[in-house]
Amino acid sequence: MFGNKPMNEWIAQYAQSHQHPVNRLCHTLGIPMIAISVVLFAAAIFVEGLWPLPLALFVIGWIFQFVGHYYEGKPPEFFHDWRFLFVGLRWWFAKLKGQA
């Protein structure tokens, strides 16, 4: 899926396009909201009435993403390569570990 490019190079490229402090903050908040929403959408299949929570998290998470890119002045990386949709969460974990 990621070709011959090592994940650390994907994360470095992702980090390069996320330099503005507001953008980094928006992604630090928005990425886990989107990730949690995906899990909760799956749970909502089995739990009646749960769907509004993952929907809200998903929408708010994406709003954070696009607000951040407004401040960055650059489009999201996934506009150029869809695989960056899967790099964001790895960047977030690397950021938590102080590696991004």
C-alpha positions as a Markdown table, in Angstrom:
| # | Residue | x | y | z |
|---|---|---|---|---|
| 1 | Met | 0.0 | 0.0 | 0.0 |
| 2 | Phe | 2.8 | 2.4 | 0.8 |
| 3 | Gly | 5.2 | 1.1 | -1.9 |
| 4 | Asn | 8.9 | 1.0 | -1.4 |
| 5 | Lys | 8.9 | 4.2 | 0.7 |
| 6 | Pro | 9.6 | 3.6 | 4.4 |
| 7 | Met | 7.0 | 4.9 | 6.8 |
| 8 | Asn | 9.4 | 7.3 | 8.4 |
| 9 | Glu | 9.7 | 9.1 | 5.0 |
| 10 | Trp | 5.9 | 9.3 | 4.7 |
| 11 | Ile | 5.7 | 10.8 | 8.2 |
| 12 | Ala | 8.6 | 13.2 | 7.4 |
| 13 | Gln | 6.8 | 14.4 | 4.3 |
| 14 | Tyr | 3.5 | 14.7 | 6.3 |
| 15 | Ala | 5.3 | 16.7 | 9.0 |
| 16 | Gln | 6.9 | 19.0 | 6.4 |
| 17 | Ser | 3.4 | 20.1 | 5.3 |
| 18 | His | 2.2 | 20.6 | 8.8 |
| 19 | Gln | 4.6 | 23.2 | 10.2 |
| 20 | His | 2.2 | 26.0 | 11.4 |
| 21 | Pro | 1.5 | 25.7 | 15.1 |
| 22 | Val | -2.2 | 26.2 | 14.7 |
| 23 | Asn | -2.3 | 23.5 | 12.0 |
| 24 | Arg | -0.3 | 21.1 | 14.2 |
| 25 | Leu | -2.7 | 21.7 | 17.1 |
| 26 | Cys | -5.7 | 21.2 | 14.9 |
| 27 | His | -4.3 | 17.9 | 13.6 |
| 28 | Thr | -3.4 | 16.9 | 17.1 |
| 29 | Leu | -7.0 | 17.3 | 18.1 |
| 30 | Gly | -8.7 | 16.3 | 14.9 |
| 31 | Ile | -6.9 | 13.1 | 14.0 |
| 32 | Pro | -7.9 | 11.2 | 17.1 |
| 33 | Met | -11.4 | 12.4 | 16.8 |
| 34 | Ile | -11.7 | 11.0 | 13.3 |
| 35 | Ala | -10.0 | 7.7 | 14.4 |
| 36 | Ile | -12.3 | 7.3 | 17.4 |
| 37 | Ser | -15.3 | 8.1 | 15.2 |
| 38 | Val | -14.5 | 5.2 | 12.9 |
| 39 | Val | -14.5 | 2.8 | 15.8 |
| 40 | Leu | -17.7 | 4.2 | 17.2 |
| 41 | Phe | -19.4 | 4.0 | 13.8 |
| 42 | Ala | -18.7 | 0.3 | 13.9 |
| 43 | Ala | -20.1 | 0.1 | 17.5 |
| 44 | Ala | -23.2 | 2.1 | 16.4 |
| 45 | Ile | -24.2 | -0.9 | 14.3 |
| 46 | Phe | -24.9 | -2.8 | 17.5 |
| 47 | Val | -25.8 | 0.0 | 19.9 |
| 48 | Glu | -29.0 | 1.8 | 19.2 |
| 49 | Gly | -28.8 | 5.6 | 19.3 |
| 50 | Leu | -25.0 | 5.8 | 19.3 |
| 51 | Trp | -24.5 | 7.1 | 15.8 |
| 52 | Pro | -24.8 | 10.9 | 16.6 |
| 53 | Leu | -21.6 | 10.8 | 18.7 |
| 54 | Pro | -19.3 | 9.3 | 16.0 |
| 55 | Leu | -21.0 | 11.5 | 13.4 |
| 56 | Ala | -20.2 | 14.6 | 15.5 |
| 57 | Leu | -16.6 | 13.5 | 16.2 |
| 58 | Phe | -16.1 | 12.8 | 12.5 |
| 59 | Val | -17.4 | 16.1 | 11.3 |
| 60 | Ile | -15.6 | 18.2 | 14.0 |
| 61 | Gly | -12.4 | 16.3 | 13.4 |
| 62 | Trp | -12.5 | 17.1 | 9.7 |
| 63 | Ile | -13.3 | 20.7 | 10.5 |
| 64 | Phe | -10.2 | 20.9 | 12.6 |
| 65 | Gln | -8.2 | 19.4 | 9.7 |
| 66 | Phe | -9.3 | 22.0 | 7.2 |
| 67 | Val | -9.1 | 24.9 | 9.6 |
| 68 | Gly | -5.5 | 23.9 | 10.3 |
| 69 | His | -4.7 | 23.8 | 6.6 |
| 70 | Tyr | -6.2 | 27.2 | 6.2 |
| 71 | Tyr | -3.6 | 28.5 | 8.6 |
| 72 | Glu | -0.9 | 26.4 | 7.0 |
| 73 | Gly | -1.8 | 27.9 | 3.6 |
| 74 | Lys | -1.4 | 24.4 | 1.9 |
| 75 | Pro | -3.9 | 21.8 | 0.8 |
| 76 | Pro | -4.0 | 18.5 | 2.7 |
| 77 | Glu | -1.4 | 16.0 | 1.5 |
| 78 | Phe | -4.1 | 13.5 | 0.7 |
| 79 | Phe | -5.3 | 15.8 | -2.1 |
| 80 | His | -2.0 | 14.8 | -3.9 |
| 81 | Asp | -1.9 | 11.2 | -2.7 |
| 82 | Trp | -4.8 | 9.3 | -1.0 |
| 83 | Arg | -2.3 | 7.2 | 1.0 |
| 84 | Phe | -1.7 | 10.2 | 3.3 |
| 85 | Leu | -5.2 | 9.5 | 4.8 |
| 86 | Phe | -3.5 | 6.6 | 6.5 |
| 87 | Val | -0.3 | 8.5 | 7.4 |
| 88 | Gly | -2.0 | 11.1 | 9.6 |
| 89 | Leu | -2.7 | 8.7 | 12.4 |
| 90 | Arg | 0.9 | 7.4 | 12.3 |
| 91 | Trp | 2.2 | 11.0 | 12.4 |
| 92 | Trp | 0.0 | 11.6 | 15.4 |
| 93 | Phe | 1.5 | 8.6 | 17.3 |
| 94 | Ala | 5.0 | 9.7 | 16.3 |
| 95 | Lys | 4.2 | 13.2 | 17.6 |
| 96 | Leu | 3.1 | 11.7 | 20.9 |
| 97 | Lys | 6.4 | 10.0 | 21.1 |
| 98 | Gly | 8.3 | 13.2 | 20.3 |
| 99 | Gln | 9.3 | 11.9 | 16.9 |
| 100 | Ala | 7.4 | 14.2 | 14.6 |
